[in-house]
Amino acid sequence: MAAGPRNPARSLSIALRLTVWYALSAFALVFAATAFLYWVLVTNLVREDARFLADELDNVRLILRGAPEGAWRSGATLPARSSRGRRELYIRLLDRQGAVVLETRGMRRVLPPPSLDALTAIRSRQGVRADVRARSGETFQALTAPADDAAVGYVQVAMNRGYEEHLLALYRARLGWVLSFSVIACALVGYVIAWAGMRPLQRIGRTAERIGSATLDERIPIAGLPAELSVLAETFNTMLDRLEGSFARISRFSDDVAHELRTPINNLRGGIEVALNQPQTADEYVETLNSCLEETGRVSRMIQSLLFLARTDSATEPLVREVLDVERELTAIAEFYGASASEAGITLSLAAAAAQHARLNRTLFQQAVGNLVANALAHTPRGGSVRIEARREDGGLCVAVADTGCGISAEQLPHVFDRFFRVDPARAGSEHNIGLGLSVVKSIVERHGGRAEIASQPGRGTEVRLNFPA
């Protein structure tokens, strides 16, 4: 039996990560600081011991210089001398053959005499310093150097470092307690800081949870947020603005579609019901069928336009283009609409220079310009004129369609490219207008990377310009 999909393991929360990282970093700093202090303490103690032994060596040398010749009897002993607290000082005098001339009582037991080879290897007047561990486990620091005396060849001074070892051990124990407390304190402080830092994110999360299709007007309050989260909140609010606008457009679009489809469907239903319920002549049946055919054509055009707009809005593939002769394409469009213009008593003219070429999609270009010409012919009274013009502007192609119709008021002009917008449903030609022609034109131009513009004056006409990029 196949195993079902496993739930992915949940990763650590940001607050826990911040707590861990803060605790580790803070503990690392505390550990580095205490380790440095411990190193400074050890270094100072070693340096102080070395200086102390060097001073004692100089004192012994001074005593040797002032003593009469033969004053030192071989095999004599000196009592151990305490100095600076609990530290014991040992002194040993050796002749040039390495034999002990004089030494502190008990020194041989804790510190055996050096060999002759070790003595002859000493070249520096400052001597050689070494740490020696006695059989008892105690640590001694010994300094062996030439004596600068005729009777005595070498001097060895040694010091018990038990006190320093005890001091360092006590210091290490206290450092252990300090570090243990630091780990706990760093973790607690890190948790408090992480929790305080995550509160704005939690507030953003709670706000986001409340936002739905019915509450798109709600926004994340930016006041009091850190600078980084303010940018995130502003971006999120901007996204909500776009979503709210999209939902509003979709809702308005759905209402417009329902409203526009209701009229032709009611007309179809009414005509069919009348034809079925009331006896009619053959001519009346033909008229009813023609009316139904006209309404179905209107619905078909609306559906085709809506499908085109939907495909354009969701198009992800690049547009298929080819190099077009603009003058030839516009001539074909003018010839296609020439008969309709003549029947309506409208003059249709074309002004396009030869040898103008542009990379466009032929079908979409013809549809955009054809929609403009059809719209201009539908809203231009008899005796008027419609002019198609193509010219170069800013390195690109500008195709303009101008008419001498009644024009559009300044209040309505910004909305003419909106879907299902009609300037005046009662004006001439509106019975065939579904309010999607200019929306389709705008989508086609924008798909080519251009823009559509319109200029109009009431009573003087309208001009629509399609600007295609180079």
N, C-alpha and C positions, 0 to 999 in steps of 0.2 A: 504494500500500500504506500503510495507516494506521500511523502511528508508535506504538510501544508507550509505555506510561507512563514518564515520565522520573523518575529517582531524584532526590528533593529534595536540593539542595545542603546539605552538612553545615555547620552554623554553627560559629563559633569556640568552642573549649572554654572553660570557666569559668576554668581556670588561665591560659590565654593572655590572656583578657580582663582578669583581675586583674593580670597582668604588664604589659599595655599601659597600663591605667589607672594603676597605681602608677608606672610609669616616666614617663608623661606628667605626672602630678601632681607627682611629686618633681622632675622636670626643670623644670617650670614654677616651682616654689618656688625652686629654685637659680637659675634664670634671673632671676626677679624680685629675688632678693637681690643677685646680681652687678650687675644693671642699676641697682639702687638705690645700691649702693656706687660704681659708675662715675659716676652722677649726682652723688652727694655729692662725689666727687673733683673733677669738672669744676666744680661750683658753688664749692667752696672755692678752687680755683685762680683762677677768674674774680674771686671776691670779694677774694682776696689781691692779685691784679694791680691791681684797681681801687683798693684801699687804698694800694698802693705808689705808683701814679701820683698819687693825691691828696696823699700826703705829699711827693712830689717837687715837685708844683705849689706847695704851701705853702712849701717851701724856696726855690724860685725867687722867689716873692713877697717873702719876707723879705730875700733878697739884693737885690732891686730897691729895696726901701724904704731899705736901708742904703747903697746906692751913690750917689755924687755925680751931680748932674745932668749929662747929656751923656757919661757914662762909656761908654755903649754906642755903638760906631761901626757904622754901617750896613754890611752885607756881611761882617762878621767871622764867623769860624767857631770852634767849640769841638771838642776831640777827643771821640770817642765814649767813653762811660764804661760800663764793665761793672759790673753789680751782681747780687748773688745768683747766683753761678755763671756760667752762660754767657749770661745775658740782657743785651742791650745797651740802654742808655738814651740817648735822643735828646731834645734840648731845642731849641726854636725860639722866638725873640721876634719879634713883628710889631707895626708901628705901627698907628694907627687906620685907615689907608688900606689895610691888608693887605700892605704891603711888609715884606720880611724885614729885621729889624734885626740879628739874630744867630742862628746856628743851629749845630748840631753838624756836623762835617765828614762829608760823604757823606749827610746826611739828605735833601737834595733828591732824590737818586737813588732812595732807597727810599720816601720819603714826600713827595710834592709838596705845596707850600703850599696851604692852603685858600683858596677864593675870598672876595672881600669880602662877597658876599651870605651865604655860610655863616657868616662871622664876625659880621656884623650881626644874624644870626638867633639868636645865643647870648644868652639873657636871664638865665640862672642863673649865679650866682657860682661854683657847683660845676662849671660847664662841661658840655661834651658829650663823651661817650666813644663811640668807634667802632672797629670792627675793620677793618683795611686790609690787603689782600694786595699785596705789592710785585711788581715785574716778575720778580724772581728766584724768586717762589713763596713767599717767607717771609711769615708773618703777623705783623702789628704791631697793638698796641692803643694808640690815641692818645687823649689827653685835651686838649681845647682849651677855654680859659676866659679871662675878662678878667684883665688883669695888675694892676689897681689901682695903676697908675703913670702919671704925666703924660707921660713920654717914650715908654713902651712901652704899646701898647694891648692886646695879647693874648699869651698864653703857650701854647705847645703842647708837651706832653711825650709821648713815644712809647716803647714798649718792644717789643723783639723777643720773640715768643712761641714761637720755635722749640723752646726747651727744653721748654715745656709740651706742645707738639704731639708731640714725640718721646716724652715721658713717657706721654702718653695712648695713643699708638700702641703702645708697649710693654705698657701695661696691657691694651689691647684684645686683643693677641696672647695674653697670658697668660690672659685670660678665655676666649678661644676654646679653649685647651687644657683649661682647667678645665671648660668646658661639654661638650666632647667626652668627657672622662673621666666627667663626671656622667651623660651619656646611657647609657654602657656600664654604669657602676656601678648606676644606678637600675634598668636592665633586669635585671641579674643579681640584685640584691637583691630586686626585685619577683618574679622567678621563684622564688627560694628561699622567699619569704614565701607566695606563692601555692601552691607545692608543699606546704609545711608545712600551710597551711590546708586543702588539699584532701585530705590523708591521712584525716581522719575520714570524709569523704564516700566516699572509696574503700573504707574499711573497711565502711561501711554498704552500699555497692554489692556488695561481695564476699559479705556476709552475705545480702543479698537474692537473689543468684544461687544460693546454696545451698538456699534455701527452696523446697520443692515440696510436692506433696500428701502425701508421706510424711514430710516434715520440718517440718510446721507448728508443732511444739513449739519450734523454734529461735527465739531472740529476739536483737535487736540489743543488745549491751552498751552501757549508757548511761554507765558510769563513764569519766571522762576526756574526755567530749565537751564542746564549748563549749555555752553556754547555748542558743543558737539551734538548734543541731543536736540538743541533748537534747530539745527540744520536738518536733522532727521524728521522732526515734527513738521517743519515747514514743507519738506518734500512730501511727507505723508498727507498734509492738508492740501497741497497742490494736486496730488493724485486724487484725493476725494473730490476736489473741485471738478476735475476732469470727469470722474465717474458720475458725479451728480449731473453735470451737463450732458453726458452721454445718456444717462437714464432719462433725463428730461426730454432729450431729442427723440429717444426711442419711444417714449410714451406719447409724445406729440405726433411722431410719425405714425404710430399705430392708430391713434385717434383720427389722423387725417386719412389714412388708408381706409379705415372703416367708414368714415364719412363719405369719401369719394366713391367707394364701391357701393354704398347703400343706394345712391341715386340711380345709377344705371340698372342695378338689379331690381329696384322697385319699378323702374320704367318697363323693364322686361316682363316682370310679373304682372303688372297692371295690363299691358297690352295683350299678353297671352290670356289672362282671365277674361278680358272683354271679348276676345275672339272666340273663346270657348263658351261663354255664357250667353252671348247675343248673336243671333243670325246676322251675317254680313254679306255684302256682295263680294264678288271676286276682286274688284278693285280695292275694296276696303281690306280684304285679307292680304292683298299684295302690299298695301301701304303699311299694314301692321307688321308684316314680315320685314319690309325694308327698315322700319323703325327698330325692330328687334336686331336686325343685322347691324345697324348703325351703333346701337348700344353695345352689342358684343364686340364690335371693332374698337369702341372706346375702351372697354374693359381689357381687351387684348393689348392695346397700345400701353395702357397703364401697367399691366403685368410685365410687359417687355421692358418698359422703362425702369420699373422697380427691380427687376432681375439684373438689368445692366448696372444700376447704381449699387446693388448689393455686391455684384462681382467686382466692380471697381473699388469699392471700399475695402474688400478683403483680398484684393489682388496682391500677390507676393512675387510673382514671376516678372522678369523684365519685359517691357513692351517691345513687340516685334515691329521694327521700323524699316523703312526703305526710302531711298532718295526719290522724292516726288518733284515733278515739274508743277509748281504751284499754279502757274497761269493755265496750264492744260486742265488741272483738276477743277479749278474754279469755273472755267469755261463749260465743262461738262455739267456742273451743278446749275449754272445759269441756264443752259439749254434745257435741263430737266424741268426747272420751274418756270421756264419762259411761257409755256402754254397756259399755266394757271394764272400768271401775271397778266397775260393778254386778255384772258377771259374776265378777270376782275377789273380790267381797265387801269392797270398799274404799270408804270414804266420800270423795267428791270435792266440795270446797266452794270457793266463790269469794267474795272480799271485795275489792271495788273500788268506789270512790266514783264516782258519775255525773259527767259533764261533765269528765272528765279527758282532755286531749288532748296529743299529742306528735307531733313530726315524725319519722317512722320509715319504714323500708321495710317495707311490709305483709308481703310473702312471707317475708323474713328474720326479722321479729319473730315471726310465727306459727311458723316452723320452730324458733327458739330456745326459745320457751316450750313448744311441743309436745314437743321433745326432753326438756325437763326433766320434763314431766308423764309422758311415757312411761317415762322412767327411774325416776321415783318410784313409778309403779304397778308396774314390774317388780321392784322391790326392797322393796315393802311387803307384809307378810304379810296374810292374810285377817283381817278385823276391824279393820285399821288405817285410817288416814285420810291424805288428801293435800289440802293447802290451797294455793290460789292467791290471792295478795294483791298489790294495786297501791297504792302510796302515793307521796306527794311527799317527797323528801328533798334538802335543800341546793339547792332550786330545780330539781332534776331528777326523773326518774321512776325509781322502784325497783319492780321486779317480782320477787316472791319466791315460790318453790315449796318448800313444806316437807312432809315426810312423817314417819311414825312407824315407819320401818323399823329395821333393825338398827344403822344408823349406820356410821361409818368411823373407824378408829383415827387417833390423832394422827400416827403415823409415815407413814401412807398419804395423809393429807389433802393435803399439798403437791403430790402427783403426780396428783391426780384429773383435772386438765385436760390432762395429757400424752396424746399420741396412743397408742392401743392399750393404755392402762393400764386394767386391770380389778382392782378391789379384791380379789375372790375369785372365781376362775373356777368354783368349785363351788357358789356361793351361788345362790339362786333367781333365775331370769331370765337367768343368765349365758350360757345356750346361745344366746340371741338377741342378746347384746351383743357388739359388735365393738370396743369401746373407743374409739370416735370421737365419741360423742354429745356429751360435755362439751367436747371440743376444737372441735367445730363451733359450739357455743353460745358459747364464749369468742371465737372468730374473728368471729362475728356481732356481739357486743357491742363488741368492739374496733373493728370496721369502722364502727360508729356513733360511735366516740370515747368509749365508756364502758368499764366494767370489770365482770368477773364475780367474785363472792366466794362462798365456801362455809364453812359452819359445821356441825359434826357432833359428836355424842357417841355412843359405842357403846351400843347398847341403847335409845336415846331418839329417834333419828331424825336427819335431815339437812335443812338448809335452804340453798338456792342463791339468791343475790340477783343480779339483773341491774340495774346502775346505768347508766341512759341520761342523757346530759347534757341540760341545758335546751335 
